[in-house]
């Protein structure tokens, strides 16, 4: 099926060729190029056919279809031989350049005899000599063939590298890579890296570079101790090659890098992202390189005992690591043997074996902000991070296990979770037989215990409706087992969980407070109606009574709700002290401190916590210490004592390592510590704690909380200028199964994608950033409940389209933003967007773009008028003065200098004279500078311009704004030199 309308004229053909040239390489571009060749053949003129064939050969070459590239070139060469006059200087240059493409394509095909490869190089040399072209490109191809075959390359390298470059030589970046690879093959890592430096530093680049060089340089960088540089280049370089069939070998080398640096889990993640390459790479040589990198990774994963992990592989079936490794090994061995048979050497088998025999270079190199182990990606990943403390062994005997679980549960001990988990597995087995032991009790009771534990875990994940249902079911079983006290406790837990179910709507806060009031009353009634409660059960009921009122206070924030909480806390504290229920004494004191904090009395809360900490250190329970220190840390943050807060939270984390992460809320400790670090001006440390907090939430199943925290971490990394870290983190998150399946909140996913798009823009990947923004703008257009967000996204989209020179689409996006802004105003963001669009159009199009640029400024003027009428004050620059300045700049771009100067005079009048504020002084100085340039350079009125500049310099100097004077003094000096 045709992908586009058939061109009916050569003009339409050329337009279609230009449009296809803007497409990414791949099947769509290639199929379109094939159709355009068919279309070109209908015209009598040969030139359009030449252009179409050149486009098709490029599509085959960079679309990883080397078998087809030489066939197309043969047609071009025939046309050149028959009608040389058709080829102007540019087309002739392209034809001779592509001799190298054909040589490269033939090397990639093991079915092409070595004699044919040498014959092609002879043809290339003869053609170059006949055309009086330098032979350096020929010798470059001869060297690359020798390196490919595995011959001694010393002579071939010297013949190439010693010659002077010509117009047909490979670009500097590609030649640098070849020279570096020569030294790398010789075992000289240092010399190779020195040779590579201009490419790795971004000074030399092309379509393939630095991506290709980066992939080769990763292991030499590690071997020479440059781990930070290797990490940095892996993140940037991988992004340049992922999912690209023509760069499959580069992807394979990044997988190998992950395998050799303790990042096997990331390697599997990247393999899944590149699964399409198993079927899309048509080049046997590229496929060999890719499969060898895949095998290095899979071999390492299997060696570490994870051969049964799922792995992304060839389409048509599911794979385990071990199964895929066997398949990959067979195919790659066959490819290497085919190349060696063609070349008459063992070079490809030897190179493959060398890669597979490499030992890991580092035990662990933290590549991303989300370091994970193979255990983390296993289907049954652990709930908590490995703890430093060795938990008590779980009893083997079922009666002992049940007794142990109940005893620990009575204390609120974290190790109870492991016992219940083991019992849940045993009871679920078909062959489970319940012990006939009065001390153990009935199977019904055990099932009730397990349901209550499951309900507690659901409540920890804020799945309150699920928890309430499980507690009710447990209560029924406790009744059946003849345990009214435990049934009452389960029903009280169900009441409290039901009251915590979120209430939608504007009156949600009032409704939740009312639900908690009702729950408290019901729990009190249940308490009073249940006789014969054991002290630990009665203490739990009292704790729930206090908790219900504490949650009500937290929900309402009403001072009238403080006293009832404290009264319940006193009842709990007195009862727990009288009956020596240690955990509930601690719980009562913690509730009292929290109540003081919620009421706004932070000093009293801290004093209460101090008392509690002294008690915990003396009497325990020890597992309460991390949470208590965490609360004191948060209170000290509230008291603006970030240093003390940091100390508390750090100590809390140290002690938390002794317990399961979820039992001591280690995720929150990391999150609070991140906040303390930000207050102390330590953002990199904050970033580490944010990512650890998020990963702990993820392991515990709190996925929404985890993604929210990761979103904050991504934004912080972007703010810190760690662009590649930000993109790698977001790429990893957006590949999570629940994200790809659409199960995570769509607005949260959109926020992750928005941050990623901004990071791509910051990383100078304008094309990818624009594509993501356009997609987000289309999606957010349907957010009827949040038009303001759509306005901001559409505005950013418009600016990126403007940067790309697509001002028609930019205008459409700006119109969307304005329409959404009319429903939910975003004055400053819209004004900034419209002014920037005007600047971009004026800068790129000059006088031709003035009318459209002024239309953007007219829209910005209306936004400023609306803001003024609404009493809105911009957080940054004044909308009116900024608008006047932009009028000046846009008119200056268009050569309308009198209008530009008038607009800048207006901007200066709106700004007024500078004062001590540095931002205002900087804006004023820039306005003076541009006015001076327009007046002195373009209108050639040097005297008034110098008067303006000298006065401004004197004014700014007197105010101490010396940095702001530098551009003005530089411009004044230039004007005086021109007098």
C-alpha positions, 0 to 999 in steps of 0.5 A, a space after each residue: 500500500 502506498 505511503 503517500 500520494 504519487 507525485 504528478 510532477 518533478 516539483 512534487 517529487 522533489 518536495 516528497 524527497 525533502 519530506 522523506 529526508 526529514 523522517 527517521 531511518 527505518 521501514 517507513 522511510 525506506 518504503 517511501 523511498 522505494 515508491 519515489 524511485 518508481 514515481 521518478 521513473 515516469 518522468 523523462 528527465 534522468 536527474 529526478 531519478 538520480 535524486 530518488 536513487 540516492 535517497 533510496 541508497 541512503 535509506 538502505 544504508 542507514 536502515 541496516 539493509 546492506 544487501 540492497 544498497 549495492 544494487 541501487 548504486 549499480 543503477 546510479 553508476 550505470 546512469 553516470 557512465 551513460 549520461 555523465 553530464 546529468 551529474 553536476 558537481 554535487 551529484 558527482 561528489 555524492 556518487 564518488 562518496 558512496 563507493 565507500 558505502 558499497 565497500 562497507 555494505 559488502 564487508 557486512 555480507 558473508 555470502 559475498 566472496 573476499 575476491 569480490 570485495 577486493 575487486 570492488 576496491 580495485 574498481 574504486 581505485 580505478 574510478 578515483 584515478 580516472 577522475 583525478 581524485 586523491 586515493 586516501 579514501 581508497 586506502 582507508 577502505 583497504 585498511 578497513 577490509 584488512 582489519 575486518 579480515 584479521 590480516 596484519 594491518 600495519 602496512 595498510 594503516 600507514 598507507 591510509 593514515 599517512 596520506 593527506 585527507 581529500 574532499 572524499 575522505 571520511 569525516 574527521 570524527 569517523 577517521 578519528 574512530 578508525 585510528 583509535 580502534 587501530 591503537 585499541 586493537 594493539 592493546 594501547 588503551 591510553 593512546 586510543 583514548 587520547 586519539 578519541 578525545 576530540 570526538 568524546 568531547 563533542 568537538 568532532 561529530 557526524 551522523 554516527 559519531 560520537 555514538 559509535 566511538 563512545 560504545 568502543 571507548 567504554 571498556 578502555 575508560 574503565 580499564 584506565 580508571 576513568 569510571 565517572 567518564 565511562 558512566 557519563 558517556 554510557 548514559 549519553 551514548 546509549 540514548 544515541 543508539 537505542 532501538 536503531 537497527 543500523 547501530 545494533 553493534 553499539 547497543 551490544 557494546 552497551 549491554 556488554 558494558 552493563 554486564 561487566 560493571 555489575 549492572 546486569 539488571 540494567 542490561 536486561 532492561 536495555 535488552 527489553 527496550 531493544 527487543 525489536 533489533 532481533 528481527 530488524 537487523 538485516 546486516 549479518 555483521 551488525 547482527 553478530 556484534 549485537 548478539 555477542 553483546 547480548 550473550 556477554 550479558 546473558 552469560 553473566 546473568 546465568 553465571 550469577 544464578 538467575 538463568 530462569 529470569 525472563 528475557 526479551 529475545 526473538 519474536 514468537 515465544 517467551 524466553 528465559 535468560 538460559 534459553 535465550 543464551 543458548 539460542 543466541 550462542 548458536 546463531 552468533 557462532 554460525 555467523 562468526 564461522 560464516 565470516 571466517 570461512 569467507 575471509 579465510 581466517 579465524 578473526 571473528 570467532 577469536 574476537 567473539 571468544 575474547 569478548 565472552 571470556 572477559 571478566 567483570 571490570 568492576 563489582 558495581 558501578 552505579 550507572 543510573 539514579 536507579 541502581 537495581 540488582 537482579 533480585 529486584 527484577 525477579 518476578 518474586 522480588 523481595 518486599 524489603 531491602 536486605 537488612 544488616 541485622 540477621 532476623 531470628 530464624 523462622 522455626 521449622 515446626 508448625 506449632 512452634 512457628 504459629 506460637 512464634 508468629 503470635 508472640 511476635 505479633 502481640 509485641 508488634 515485632 517486625 519479625 512477625 511478618 516473616 513468620 506469617 509469610 511462611 505460614 501463609 505458604 504452608 497453609 496454601 499447600 494442598 498437603 497441609 495438615 493442621 496440628 492437633 494441638 490445643 496450644 495451637 488452636 484451630 485452623 479457623 483461628 490460624 486462617 483468621 490470623 493470616 487474614 488479619 495480617 494480610 489486612 494490616 499489609 493492605 492498610 500499610 499500602 493505603 488500600 483501605 477498602 481492601 483492608 476493611 473487607 479482610 478485617 471483617 472476614 477475619 472477625 467472622 472467623 475469630 467468632 467461629 473460633 470462639 475468640 470474641 476479643 480478637 473478633 472485636 479487635 478485627 472489627 475495630 480495625 475494619 471500622 478504622 480502615 473504612 473511615 480512611 477510604 478517600 472521599 471524593 468531592 469538594 466536601 471530602 475533608 468534612 466527610 472524612 472527619 465525620 467518618 472518623 468521628 463515627 468510627 471512634 464512637 463505634 470503636 468505643 462502643 465495641 470496646 465497652 461491649 466486649 468483656 474479658 479482653 486480654 491486656 494486650 488486646 485492650 491496649 490495641 483497642 485503646 490505641 485505635 480509639 486514640 488513632 481515630 481521633 488523631 487522624 480526625 485532627 490531621 484531617 480537619 486541623 481544628 483546634 477543638 479536636 486536640 483535647 479529645 485526642 490527648 484525653 484518649 492518649 492519656 487513657 492508653 498511656 495509663 492502661 499500658 503503663 499499668 499492665 506493662 504493655 511496652 510497645 503501647 506505652 511507646 505508642 501513646 507517647 508518640 501519639 501525644 508528640 504527634 498531637 502537639 505537632 499537629 496543633 502547632 506546638 512544635 517545641 512541646 512535641 520535641 520535648 515529648 519526643 526527647 522523653 520517649 527516646 530516653 525511654 526507648 533507649 532504656 526499655 525498648 522496643 528498639 524497632 520504635 527508635 527509627 520512626 521516633 527519630 524520624 518524627 523528631 527530625 521532621 519536627 526540627 525541620 519545622 523549627 528551621 533547624 535543618 542541621 539537627 534534623 539531618 543528624 536525627 534522620 541520619 541516625 534513624 536510617 542507621 538504626 533502620 538498617 537493623 529492621 525490615 525497611 517497611 517496618 520502620 518506614 525507611 522510605 520516609 526517612 530517606 524522603 525526609 532526609 532529602 528535604 533536610 539536605 535541600 535545606 542545607 544546600 546539599 542537593 546531590 545528597 538529597 537526590 540520592 535519598 529521594 531515589 532510595 526512598 522511591 525504590 523502597 516504596 516500589 519494593 513495598 508495593 506503594 507504586 504511586 508514592 514511588 513514582 511521585 518521589 521518582 518524579 521529584 528526583 527526576 526534576 531535581 536531577 534536571 535542575 542540577 544539570 544532570 540531564 543524562 541522569 534524568 533521562 535515563 531514570 525516566 526511561 527506566 520508569 516509563 518502561 515499567 510494566 504497569 506504565 506501559 500497560 496504562 495501569 498507573 495514573 495517567 496524569 502522573 505518567 504525563 508528568 514523568 513524560 513532561 520532565 523527560 521532554 524538558 530534559 531532552 530539550 536541555 540535552 539539545 535533542 530538539 527533535 525528540 523533545 518536540 515529538 514528545 511535547 506534541 504528543 503530550 499537547 494532544 493528550 492534555 487537550 482532553 483534560 477538561 478538568 485541568 485546562 491550565 496544565 494543557 495551556 502550559 504544555 501547549 505553550 512549551 510545545 509551541 516554543 519548541 516547534 518555533 525553535 525547529 522553524 515550524 512556525 505554522 504548527 507553532 501558531 496552532 499550538 499557541 492557539 490551543 494554549 490561548 484557548 485553554 488559558 481563557 478557561 484557566 489563566 496562566 498569564 506569565 507562562 503564556 506571555 513568555 511563550 508568545 514573546 519567545 515565539 516572536 523572538 524566534 520568528 524574528 531571528 530566523 526569518 528577519 523582515 519576512 517573519 515580521 508580520 507573524 512575529 508581531 501577531 505573536 506580540 499582539 497576543 502577548 499584549 492581550 494577555 498582559 492586558 488581561 493580567 493587569 485587569 485581573 490584578 495579577 503580578 508576575 513572579 519574574 519580569 513585568 509582562 509590560 516591560 518585557 513585551 516592550 523589550 521584545 517589540 524592540 528586539 523583533 523590529 531590530 531583527 527585521 531591520 525596522 530600527 526606528 520602531 525598535 528604538 521607540 519600543 526600547 525607549 518605552 521599555 526603559 520608561 516602564 522599567 524606571 531607573 535601576 535600584 539595588 535589586 540585581 535582577 531589575 538592574 540586569 533587565 534595565 542594563 540589557 534594555 540600554 545595551 540593545 537601545 545603544 546598539 540599535 541607535 549607535 550601530 544600525 541608525 549610526 547615531 553614535 553620539 546619543 548612543 554613547 551618551 546613553 551608554 556612559 550615563 547607564 554605566 555611571 548609574 550602575 557603577 554607583 549602585 554597585 552593579 559592576 557585572 551589569 556594566 561590562 556589556 555596556 562598556 564593551 559596546 561603548 568601546 566598539 562605537 568609539 573605535 568606529 568613530 
